[in-house]
């Protein structure tokens, strides 16, 4: 009986460990990954706008954070916005981070559905209805973050504050890695 119990405990421990997988993000047109910098693209530029309204979202236990954000963006008819902050806790997480320094870019997807963490911040934007949320998490051993992925579920609660921009803000190049 004891060997069977030991095998079961080991199997559960292995199932609860963090998983990682790397994905290469090749451009639809391979020439885009090899192109250099353009003199027509400024090193930095400003987008002047104002908030139309600020929305505070509250998420309850066991809600998928990304799915909830997507639902509210659609329900609230948000086209362009800035994710100003986020806080709370999660039961498990799924994020991705950039994992190389050259093109084509690569992402490392990190997932642990059973490790709880505090949400210490959220940031990002919504451009033309497309979300680009980042999250920072902390456990007793580390702080880490990245792009929010499906499977990050709320523990106690979570609150995310979004500043909805007035119509007319052009965020079309903000998330374009080829605009360089």
N, CA, C and O of each residue as an XYZ file, in Angstrom:
720
protein
N       0.820     -1.198      0.000
C       0.000      0.000      0.000
C       0.867      1.266      0.000
O       0.564      2.227     -0.707
N       1.968      1.264      0.811
C       2.832      2.443      0.878
C       3.479      2.768     -0.467
O       3.530      3.947     -0.816
N       3.981      1.796     -1.253
C       4.567      2.152     -2.562
C       3.546      2.806     -3.496
O       3.890      3.725     -4.239
N       2.304      2.344     -3.463
C       1.270      2.921     -4.315
C       0.986      4.377     -3.911
O       0.819      5.245     -4.768
N       0.935      4.627     -2.614
C       0.718      5.975     -2.108
C       1.877      6.893     -2.501
O       1.658      8.043     -2.884
N       3.117      6.384     -2.406
C       4.289      7.162     -2.776
C       4.259      7.514     -4.270
O       4.589      8.640     -4.642
N       3.875      6.579     -5.114
C       3.776      6.823     -6.555
C       2.713      7.884     -6.835
O       2.921      8.773     -7.660
N       1.581      7.789     -6.151
C       0.512      8.767     -6.337
C       0.956     10.171     -5.923
O       0.678     11.140     -6.630
N       1.634     10.286     -4.798
C       2.120     11.586     -4.324
C       3.129     12.167     -5.310
O       3.079     13.361     -5.608
N       4.043     11.344     -5.822
C       5.038     11.812     -6.797
C       4.365     12.256     -8.097
O       4.754     13.267     -8.681
N       3.371     11.515     -8.544
C       2.661     11.870     -9.778
C       1.936     13.205     -9.623
O       1.944     14.024    -10.542
N       1.316     13.426     -8.476
C       0.633     14.696     -8.234
C       1.622     15.857     -8.180
O       1.335     16.941     -8.687
N       2.782     15.637     -7.569
C       3.794     16.686     -7.484
C       4.306     17.047     -8.874
O       4.485     18.226     -9.182
N       4.542     16.041     -9.714
C       5.009     16.311    -11.074
C       3.956     17.053    -11.893
O       4.298     17.933    -12.683
N       2.693     16.711    -11.717
C       1.608     17.348    -12.474
C       1.462     18.824    -12.107
O       0.964     19.617    -12.906
N       1.895     19.195    -10.902
C       1.705     20.561    -10.427
C       2.894     21.464    -10.752
O       2.878     22.641    -10.392
N       3.909     20.951    -11.412
C       5.086     21.757    -11.684
C       4.877     22.696    -12.863
O       4.024     22.484    -13.725
N       5.679     23.722    -12.858
C       5.647     24.706    -13.926
C       6.078     24.074    -15.250
O       7.008     23.269    -15.291
N       5.393     24.448    -16.325
C       5.773     23.981    -17.655
C       6.211     25.166    -18.500
O       5.747     26.289    -18.304
N       7.111     24.903    -19.443
C       7.616     25.936    -20.335
C       7.681     25.396    -21.749
O       8.059     24.245    -21.968
N       7.306     26.245    -22.722
C       7.483     25.880    -24.126
C       7.801     27.145    -24.908
O       7.219     28.204    -24.676
N       8.742     27.007    -25.843
C       9.170     28.155    -26.634
C       8.557     28.084    -28.026
O       8.510     27.019    -28.642
N       8.088     29.231    -28.516
C       7.442     29.326    -29.821
C       8.128     30.428    -30.619
O       8.335     31.532    -30.114
N       8.482     30.124    -31.876
C       9.055     31.129    -32.772
C       7.931     31.867    -33.484
O       7.017     31.242    -34.022
N       7.996     33.189    -33.488
C       6.975     34.031    -34.109
C       7.457     34.518    -35.474
O       7.781     35.694    -35.635
N       7.503     33.639    -36.432
C       7.934     34.044    -37.763
C       6.882     34.969    -38.378
O       5.681     34.751    -38.220
N       7.343     35.986    -39.071
C       6.433     36.933    -39.717
C       5.692     36.252    -40.857
O       6.180     35.280    -41.434
N       4.510     36.768    -41.178
C       3.750     36.239    -42.311
C       4.588     36.352    -43.584
O       4.549     35.470    -44.441
N       5.336     37.430    -43.699
C       6.264     37.613    -44.804
C       7.681     37.528    -44.218
O       8.081     38.425    -43.476
N       8.452     36.476    -44.531
C       9.800     36.319    -43.955
C      10.711     37.525    -44.179
O      11.638     37.741    -43.398
N      10.472     38.309    -45.221
C      11.290     39.503    -45.453
C      11.111     40.528    -44.341
O      12.022     41.311    -44.073
N       9.928     40.536    -43.678
C       9.700     41.477    -42.576
C      10.671     41.229    -41.428
O      11.125     42.177    -40.788
N      10.996     39.955    -41.160
C      11.924     39.649    -40.067
C      13.350     40.076    -40.382
O      14.134     40.318    -39.465
N      13.702     40.174    -41.663
C      15.071     40.519    -42.028
C      15.266     41.998    -42.348
O      16.392     42.444    -42.568
N      14.168     42.761    -42.374
C      14.330     44.168    -42.757
C      14.963     44.978    -41.633
O      14.810     44.666    -40.452
N      15.674     46.017    -42.030
C      16.347     46.880    -41.071
C      15.452     48.017    -40.618
O      14.230     47.973    -40.760
N      16.100     49.042    -40.065
C      15.381     50.207    -39.576
C      15.085     51.172    -40.719
O      15.883     51.306    -41.647
N      13.951     51.835    -40.651
C      13.552     52.818    -41.651
C      13.764     54.224    -41.105
O      13.450     54.500    -39.948
N      14.299     55.114    -41.945
C      14.449     56.521    -41.556
C      13.095     57.207    -41.399
O      12.992     58.247    -40.749
N      12.058     56.618    -41.997
C      10.716     57.205    -41.934
C       9.999     56.918    -40.610
O       8.993     57.552    -40.294
N      10.524     55.957    -39.838
C       9.917     55.615    -38.553
C      10.708     56.311    -37.454
O      11.902     56.050    -37.302
N      10.071     57.194    -36.681
C      10.808     57.899    -35.623
C      11.247     56.943    -34.517
O      10.622     55.908    -34.285
N      12.336     57.312    -33.840
C      12.819     56.508    -32.710
C      11.759     56.403    -31.622
O      11.608     55.358    -30.988
N      11.035     57.482    -31.413
C       9.950     57.527    -30.442
C       8.964     58.589    -30.915
O       9.361     59.591    -31.509
N       7.699     58.370    -30.654
C       6.694     59.377    -30.991
C       5.611     59.385    -29.924
O       5.451     58.421    -29.176
N       4.874     60.484    -29.865
C       3.838     60.665    -28.847
C       2.461     60.593    -29.489
O       2.259     61.015    -30.628
N       1.523     60.048    -28.727
C       0.123     60.003    -29.135
C      -0.645     60.826    -28.098
O      -0.832     60.389    -26.963
N      -1.078     61.998    -28.492
C      -1.799     62.873    -27.562
C      -3.274     62.471    -27.546
O      -3.916     62.370    -28.592
N      -3.788     62.247    -26.361
C      -5.194     61.861    -26.196
C      -5.620     62.179    -24.768
O      -4.826     62.660    -23.960
N      -6.873     61.905    -24.477
C      -7.408     62.072    -23.125
C      -8.304     60.882    -22.815
O      -8.776     60.181    -23.710
N      -8.523     60.676    -21.520
C      -9.454     59.629    -21.119
C     -10.891     60.100    -21.323
O     -11.241     61.231    -20.988
N     -11.696     59.236    -21.865
C     -13.131     59.476    -21.959
C     -13.804     59.066    -20.655
O     -14.715     59.735    -20.167
N     -13.332     57.948    -20.100
C     -13.866     57.417    -18.840
C     -12.871     56.429    -18.262
O     -11.987     55.941    -18.966
N     -13.015     56.140    -17.001
C     -12.190     55.143    -16.322
C     -13.120     54.072    -15.789
O     -14.140     54.370    -15.166
N     -12.761     52.824    -16.038
C     -13.586     51.691    -15.608
C     -12.775     50.826    -14.656
O     -11.622     50.500    -14.938
N     -13.372     50.455    -13.532
C     -12.756     49.521    -12.598
C     -13.513     48.199    -12.721
O     -14.727     48.142    -12.524
N     -12.778     47.144    -13.050
C     -13.373     45.813    -13.188
C     -13.019     44.978    -11.971
O     -11.876     44.997    -11.516
N     -13.986     44.247    -11.442
C     -13.729     43.333    -10.326
C     -14.053     41.921    -10.774
O     -15.115     41.659    -11.340
N     -13.128     41.024    -10.513
C     -13.249     39.620    -10.912
C     -13.383     38.756     -9.666
O     -12.688     38.970     -8.673
N     -14.281     37.780     -9.726
C     -14.485     36.912     -8.568
C     -13.646     35.636     -8.683
O     -13.018     35.375     -9.710
N     -13.652     34.861     -7.618
C     -12.939     33.589     -7.511
C     -13.154     32.713     -8.746
O     -14.277     32.572     -9.230
N     -12.091     32.141     -9.237
C     -12.067     31.130    -10.304
C     -12.447     31.668    -11.689
O     -12.760     30.886    -12.587
N     -12.423     32.989    -11.869
C     -12.675     33.593    -13.177
C     -11.366     33.631    -13.957
O     -10.322     33.973    -13.401
N     -11.413     33.284    -15.233
C     -10.231     33.413    -16.083
C     -10.027     34.907    -16.348
O     -10.905     35.570    -16.900
N      -8.880     35.423    -15.956
C      -8.627     36.861    -16.011
C      -8.658     37.393    -17.449
O      -9.263     38.435    -17.700
N      -8.028     36.707    -18.382
C      -8.010     37.180    -19.766
C      -9.399     37.119    -20.391
O      -9.817     38.065    -21.059
N     -10.118     36.021    -20.184
C     -11.476     35.900    -20.745
C     -12.387     36.975    -20.171
O     -13.218     37.531    -20.889
N     -12.241     37.271    -18.888
C     -13.048     38.329    -18.269
C     -12.736     39.701    -18.850
O     -13.645     40.494    -19.096
N     -11.460     39.982    -19.070
C     -11.072     41.249    -19.696
C     -11.655     41.352    -21.104
O     -12.208     42.387    -21.476
N     -11.530     40.288    -21.879
C     -12.065     40.292    -23.248
C     -13.575     40.507    -23.252
O     -14.102     41.241    -24.088
N     -14.263     39.865    -22.319
C     -15.717     40.018    -22.224
C     -16.095     41.468    -21.917
O     -17.007     42.019    -22.534
N     -15.398     42.077    -20.972
C     -15.714     43.454    -20.588
C     -15.354     44.451    -21.684
O     -16.073     45.433    -21.868
N     -14.271     44.232    -22.412
C     -13.903     45.118    -23.516
C     -15.015     45.114    -24.557
O     -15.382     46.163    -25.086
N     -15.544     43.942    -24.846
C     -16.641     43.841    -25.817
C     -17.926     44.455    -25.255
O     -18.593     45.247    -25.920
N     -18.259     44.072    -24.014
C     -19.504     44.549    -23.403
C     -19.510     46.069    -23.220
O     -20.540     46.716    -23.407
N     -18.365     46.628    -22.858
C     -18.258     48.073    -22.617
C     -17.936     48.857    -23.896
O     -17.768     50.076    -23.864
N     -17.852     48.136    -25.019
C     -17.575     48.764    -26.327
C     -16.295     49.603    -26.288
O     -16.281     50.762    -26.702
N     -15.225     48.991    -25.782
C     -13.937     49.677    -25.671
C     -13.123     49.408    -26.932
O     -12.850     48.257    -27.273
N     -12.742     50.475    -27.616
C     -11.921     50.342    -28.814
C     -10.450     50.588    -28.481
O      -9.592     49.765    -28.798
N     -10.165     51.716    -27.844
C      -8.795     52.070    -27.466
C      -8.764     52.430    -25.983
O      -9.593     53.201    -25.498
N      -7.792     51.858    -25.274
C      -7.702     52.102    -23.832
C      -6.309     51.753    -23.322
O      -5.516     51.104    -24.004
N      -6.043     52.202    -22.114
C      -4.804     51.890    -21.416
C      -5.169     51.108    -20.160
O      -6.043     51.526    -19.401
N      -4.508     49.979    -19.937
C      -4.680     49.237    -18.678
C      -3.787     49.940    -17.661
O      -2.561     49.896    -17.762
N      -4.403     50.579    -16.697
C      -3.687     51.437    -15.759
C      -3.106     50.677    -14.577
O      -2.001     50.979    -14.127
N      -3.840     49.695    -14.074
C      -3.353     48.955    -12.905
C      -4.157     47.676    -12.729
O      -5.218     47.494    -13.326
N      -3.631     46.818    -11.912
C      -4.326     45.589    -11.546
C      -3.762     45.082    -10.238
O      -2.590     45.293     -9.928
N      -4.607     44.411     -9.473
C      -4.164     43.831     -8.200
C      -5.110     42.709     -7.816
O      -6.221     42.614     -8.338
N      -4.665     41.865     -6.903
C      -5.470     40.742     -6.438
C      -4.610     39.511     -6.294
O      -3.432     39.604     -5.946
N      -5.193     38.352     -6.562
C      -4.431     37.104     -6.473
C      -4.979     36.094     -7.474
O      -6.129     36.174     -7.903
N      -4.119     35.137     -7.834
C      -4.494     34.094     -8.786
C      -4.216     32.719     -8.184
O      -3.352     32.554     -7.322
N      -4.982     31.735     -8.671
C      -4.828     30.335     -8.240
C      -3.748     29.635     -9.033
O      -3.161     28.663     -8.559
N      -3.484     30.109    -10.216
C      -2.486     29.565    -11.122
C      -2.276     30.588    -12.222
O      -3.052     31.534    -12.355
N      -1.230     30.401    -13.010
C      -0.918     31.418    -14.009
C      -0.489     30.800    -15.327
O      -0.083     29.640    -15.407
N      -0.597     31.639    -16.372
C      -0.106     31.312    -17.709
C       0.279     32.639    -18.346
O      -0.581     33.485    -18.591
N       1.565     32.823    -18.614
C       2.087     34.051    -19.215
C       3.082     33.683    -20.302
O       3.498     32.529    -20.406
N       3.460     34.656    -21.105
C       4.607     34.446    -21.990
C       5.479     35.688    -22.006
O       5.011     36.815    -21.844
N       6.777     35.436    -22.210
C       7.762     36.504    -22.287
C       8.593     36.306    -23.550
O       8.694     35.195    -24.070
N       9.182     37.388    -24.036
C      10.111     37.286    -25.150
C      11.339     36.509    -24.652
O      11.771     36.684    -23.513
N      11.895     35.648    -25.520
C      12.989     34.790    -25.048
C      14.238     34.835    -25.935
O      15.117     33.982    -25.812
N      14.316     35.826    -26.827
C      15.537     35.981    -27.618
C      15.732     37.452    -27.961
O      14.924     38.301    -27.584
N      16.823     37.745    -28.686
C      17.169     39.144    -28.970
C      17.182     39.487    -30.449
O      17.514     40.618    -30.801
N      16.835     38.562    -31.324
C      16.856     38.826    -32.755
C      15.593     38.322    -33.420
O      14.805     37.591    -32.820
N      15.409     38.724    -34.676
C      14.237     38.279    -35.431
C      14.551     36.978    -36.150
O      15.681     36.813    -36.610
N      13.626     36.060    -36.269
C      12.259     36.163    -35.768
C      12.235     36.080    -34.240
O      13.061     35.406    -33.626
N      11.282     36.772    -33.652
C      11.177     36.764    -32.195
C      10.662     35.409    -31.710
O       9.992     34.675    -32.436
N      10.999     35.109    -30.463
C      10.538     33.868    -29.832
C       9.872     34.221    -28.510
O      10.269     35.176    -27.842
N       8.868     33.455    -28.139
C       8.185     33.623    -26.855
C       8.330     32.364    -26.032
O       8.241     31.255    -26.557
N       8.555     32.537    -24.733
C       8.571     31.426    -23.789
C       7.253     31.467    -23.016
O       6.982     32.417    -22.280
N       6.440     30.427    -23.191
C       5.167     30.315    -22.483
C       5.420     29.575    -21.177
O       5.951     28.464    -21.177
N       5.040     30.192    -20.071
C       5.262     29.647    -18.734
C       3.902     29.452    -18.089
O       3.098     30.380    -18.013
N       3.653     28.226    -17.623
C       2.337     27.901    -17.072
C       2.487     27.063    -15.805
O       3.259     26.105    -15.762
N       1.739     27.441    -14.787
C       1.626     26.617    -13.592
C       0.200     26.795    -13.059
O      -0.096     27.783    -12.386
N      -0.673     25.843    -13.360
C      -2.078     25.987    -12.972
C      -2.338     25.806    -11.480
O      -3.456     26.033    -11.016
N      -1.314     25.396    -10.719
C      -1.547     25.139     -9.296
C      -0.723     26.018     -8.358
O      -0.795     25.841     -7.142
N       0.061     26.965     -8.892
C       0.842     27.825     -8.004
C       0.138     29.166     -7.812
O       0.010     29.937     -8.763
N      -0.317     29.450     -6.600
C      -0.964     30.741     -6.349
C       0.068     31.865     -6.353
O       1.246     31.650     -6.071
N      -0.401     33.066     -6.681
C       0.486     34.237     -6.698
C      -0.348     35.495     -6.492
O      -1.548     35.516     -6.767
N       0.305     36.532     -6.006
C      -0.321     37.843     -5.909
C      -0.137     38.582     -7.222
O       0.921     38.494     -7.845
N      -1.156     39.305     -7.640
C      -1.037     40.221     -8.775
C      -0.499     41.521     -8.186
O      -1.189     42.180     -7.408
N       0.718     41.893     -8.549
C       1.285     43.132     -8.023
C       1.068     44.301     -8.969
O       1.166     45.459     -8.562
N       0.770     44.000    -10.245
C       0.451     45.075    -11.184
C      -0.065     44.488    -12.492
O       0.189     43.326    -12.810
N      -0.779     45.294    -13.232
C      -1.135     44.998    -14.613
C      -0.962     46.287    -15.406
O      -1.152     47.387    -14.888
N      -0.597     46.125    -16.672
C      -0.464     47.266    -17.573
C      -0.735     46.775    -18.985
O      -1.001     45.592    -19.198
N      -0.667     47.674    -19.936
C      -0.885     47.302    -21.314
C      -1.862     48.248    -21.975
O      -2.102     49.353    -21.489
N      -2.426     47.805    -23.093
C      -3.344     48.661    -23.825
C      -4.318     47.824    -24.635
O      -4.164     46.613    -24.789
N      -5.310     48.509    -25.136
C      -6.285     47.931    -26.060
C      -6.244     48.841    -27.286
O      -6.497     50.041    -27.179
N      -5.927     48.273    -28.449
C      -5.832     49.050    -29.682
C      -6.792     48.467    -30.706
O      -6.664     47.313    -31.113
N      -7.759     49.288    -31.116
C      -8.775     48.833    -32.070
C      -9.461     47.546    -31.595
O      -9.751     46.657    -32.396
N      -9.716     47.458    -30.295
C     -10.410     46.317    -29.712
C      -9.537     45.117    -29.419
O     -10.014     44.135    -28.851
N      -8.254     45.172    -29.796
C      -7.333     44.054    -29.567
C      -6.537     44.331    -28.296
O      -5.920     45.386    -28.144
N      -6.567     43.357    -27.388
C      -5.921     43.528    -26.085
C      -4.452     43.129    -26.107
O      -4.055     42.204    -26.815
N      -3.654     43.844    -25.318
C      -2.244     43.523    -25.103
C      -1.948     43.716    -23.612
O      -1.272     44.670    -23.226
N      -2.463     42.797    -22.774
C      -2.283     42.954    -21.323
C      -1.005     42.283    -20.802
O      -0.658     41.172    -21.204
N      -0.327     42.979    -19.909
C       0.838     42.437    -19.202
C       0.468     42.330    -17.721
O      -0.332     43.110    -17.204
N       1.070     41.347    -17.060
C       0.783     41.132    -15.644
C       2.095     40.881    -14.909
O       3.000     40.237    -15.439
N       2.191     41.393    -13.690
C       3.316     41.107    -12.811
C       2.768     40.336    -11.615
O       1.808     40.756    -10.969
N       3.398     39.204    -11.339
C       2.965     38.311    -10.263
C       4.099     38.113     -9.268
O       5.270     38.283     -9.606
N       3.742     37.751     -8.034
C       4.743     37.475     -7.010
C       4.320     36.278     -6.178
O       3.158     36.142     -5.795
N       5.291     35.412     -5.908
C       5.129     34.304     -4.970
C       6.109     34.577     -3.828
O       6.854     35.554     -3.894
N       6.130     33.748     -2.789
C       7.113     33.983     -1.722
C       8.564     33.914     -2.215
O       9.462     34.453     -1.568
N       8.799     33.247     -3.368
C      10.165     33.044     -3.839
C      10.604     33.951     -4.978
O      11.803     34.116     -5.199
N       9.654     34.548     -5.711
C      10.056     35.300     -6.902
C       8.954     36.256     -7.346
O       7.785     36.110     -6.990
N       9.371     37.228     -8.131
C       8.437     38.096     -8.851
C       8.729     37.901    -10.328
O       9.889     37.772    -10.718
N       7.695     37.877    -11.150
C       7.855     37.621    -12.574
C       6.625     38.134    -13.291
O       5.636     38.504    -12.657
N       6.682     38.157    -14.581
C       5.526     38.630    -15.325
C       5.679     38.368    -16.796
O       6.604     37.691    -17.245
N       4.735     38.931    -17.542
C       4.751     38.784    -18.988
C       3.381     39.089    -19.554
O       2.537     39.696    -18.895
N       3.177     38.660    -20.777
C       1.887     38.816    -21.447
C       0.899     37.846    -20.806
O       1.209     36.666    -20.640
N      -0.261     38.320    -20.452
C      -1.305     37.493    -19.838
C      -1.856     36.509    -20.864
O      -2.161     36.886    -21.995
N      -1.980     35.246    -20.463
C      -2.494     34.183    -21.322
C      -3.726     33.534    -20.665
O      -3.943     33.691    -19.463
N      -4.523     32.811    -21.450
C      -5.659     32.070    -20.862
C      -5.156     31.075    -19.816
O      -4.071     30.510    -19.951
N      -5.947     30.875    -18.793
C      -5.568     29.920    -17.751
C      -5.037     30.584    -16.490
O      -4.632     29.893    -15.555
N      -5.032     31.908    -16.448
C      -4.673     32.628    -15.227
C      -5.983     32.903    -14.504
O      -6.738     33.799    -14.881
N      -6.244     32.116    -13.452
C      -7.545     32.174    -12.783
C      -7.449     32.899    -11.436
O      -6.485     32.743    -10.687
N      -8.467     33.682    -11.164
C      -8.516     34.513     -9.959
C      -8.676     33.649     -8.714
O      -9.403     32.656     -8.719
N      -7.978     34.046     -7.642
C      -8.139     33.381     -6.340
C      -9.103     34.209     -5.487
O     -10.316     34.051     -5.628
N      -8.615     35.072     -4.620
C      -9.521     35.796     -3.716
C     -10.413     36.766     -4.488
O     -11.636     36.746     -4.347
N      -9.793     37.607     -5.297
C     -10.476     38.541     -6.189
C      -9.388     39.198     -7.024
O      -8.201     39.016     -6.752
N      -9.782     39.954     -8.031
C      -8.851     40.786     -8.791
C      -9.588     42.050     -9.209
O     -10.789     42.015     -9.477
N      -8.873     43.155     -9.263
C      -9.411     44.423     -9.767
C      -8.455     44.941    -10.837
O      -7.238     44.944    -10.651
N      -9.021     45.377    -11.954
C      -8.239     45.952    -13.048
C      -8.872     47.290    -13.405
O     -10.085     47.380    -13.595
N      -8.048     48.326    -13.496
C      -8.520     49.655    -13.844
C      -8.098     49.976    -15.279
O      -6.929     49.854    -15.644
N      -9.078     50.388    -16.078
C      -8.851     50.681    -17.493
C      -9.249     52.129    -17.774
O     -10.342     52.565    -17.414
N      -8.348     52.864    -18.422
C      -8.642     54.215    -18.881
C      -9.037     54.154    -20.347
O      -8.199     53.899    -21.213
N     -10.308     54.387    -20.624
C     -10.822     54.340    -21.997
C     -10.501     55.673    -22.671
O     -10.800     56.742    -22.138
N      -9.890     55.589    -23.845
C      -9.465     56.802    -24.552
C     -10.588     57.389    -25.391
O     -11.473     56.678    -25.868
N     -10.529     58.713    -25.561
C     -11.491     59.374    -26.445
C     -11.264     58.891    -27.869
O     -10.162     58.476    -28.229
N     -12.305     58.950    -28.663
C     -12.196     58.559    -30.069
C     -11.147     59.410    -30.765
O     -10.968     60.586    -30.446
N     -10.461     58.801    -31.716
C      -9.493     59.547    -32.507
C      -8.046     59.206    -32.213
O      -7.169     59.563    -33.000
N      -7.763     58.530    -31.111
C      -6.383     58.147    -30.813
C      -5.958     57.053    -31.789
O      -6.647     56.042    -31.928
N      -4.832     57.249    -32.461
C      -4.344     56.271    -33.425
C      -3.283     55.390    -32.764
O      -2.132     55.799    -32.608
N      -3.683     54.189    -32.384
C      -2.763     53.242    -31.751
C      -2.332     52.148    -32.733
O      -1.869     51.088    -32.312
N      -2.481     52.398    -34.023
C      -2.268     51.346    -35.027
C      -0.845     50.805    -35.063
O      -0.658     49.638    -35.408
N       0.171     51.605    -34.719
C       1.552     51.114    -34.781
C       2.115     50.712    -33.421
O       3.241     50.219    -33.342
N       1.355     50.913    -32.361
C       1.879     50.660    -31.021
C       2.324     49.206    -30.858
O       3.334     48.946    -30.204
N       1.604     48.274    -31.430
C       1.884     46.841    -31.253
C       2.460     46.199    -32.519
O       2.359     44.983    -32.684
N       3.055     46.978    -33.405
C       3.540     46.480    -34.687
C       5.059     46.333    -34.651
O       5.780     47.326    -34.746
N       5.551     45.096    -34.515
C       7.001     44.884    -34.424
C       7.710     45.205    -35.740
O       8.930     45.369    -35.751
N       6.979     45.297    -36.833
C       7.588     45.612    -38.122
C       7.667     47.112    -38.395
O       8.244     47.524    -39.402
N       7.094     47.934    -37.511
C       7.170     49.383    -37.645
C       8.467     49.834    -36.985
O       8.488     50.298    -35.845
N       9.548     49.679    -37.749
C      10.873     49.966    -37.215
C      11.751     50.545    -38.306
O      12.916     50.857    -38.059
